[in-house]
Amino acid sequence: MNLKIETVSSALEELADAYGAPRHIEDKEHMGRVIGLYHRELSKQFTDEQFKDALTIAWQQARRFPVVADFHRGFDAPDNGNTPTMAQIGLV
């Protein structure tokens, strides 16, 4: 299964909503070109499912954002090894 441009577009739009878009790509036309570039390059390495797995890891590590389980255990809780690394899911 190939990486869908809609998957990349959705991911980049969510990241822009959460963290803001750089000033040089705030207009939709430029954002569309950036999405196309990301899709072209990411599709060389990822299938749709692999990208979604990698995106989960990226969200959990973004700005030291805690893994979802930390909300139940408390911040700065010890890592119990439940969060897979990119190597464990075969992405590196």
Secondary structure, DSSP 8 states (H G I E B T S, - for coil): ----HHHHHHHHHHHHHHH---GGG-SHHHHHHHHHHHHHHHTTT--HHHHHHHHHHHHHHGGG---TTHHHH-TT----S-S--TTTTT--
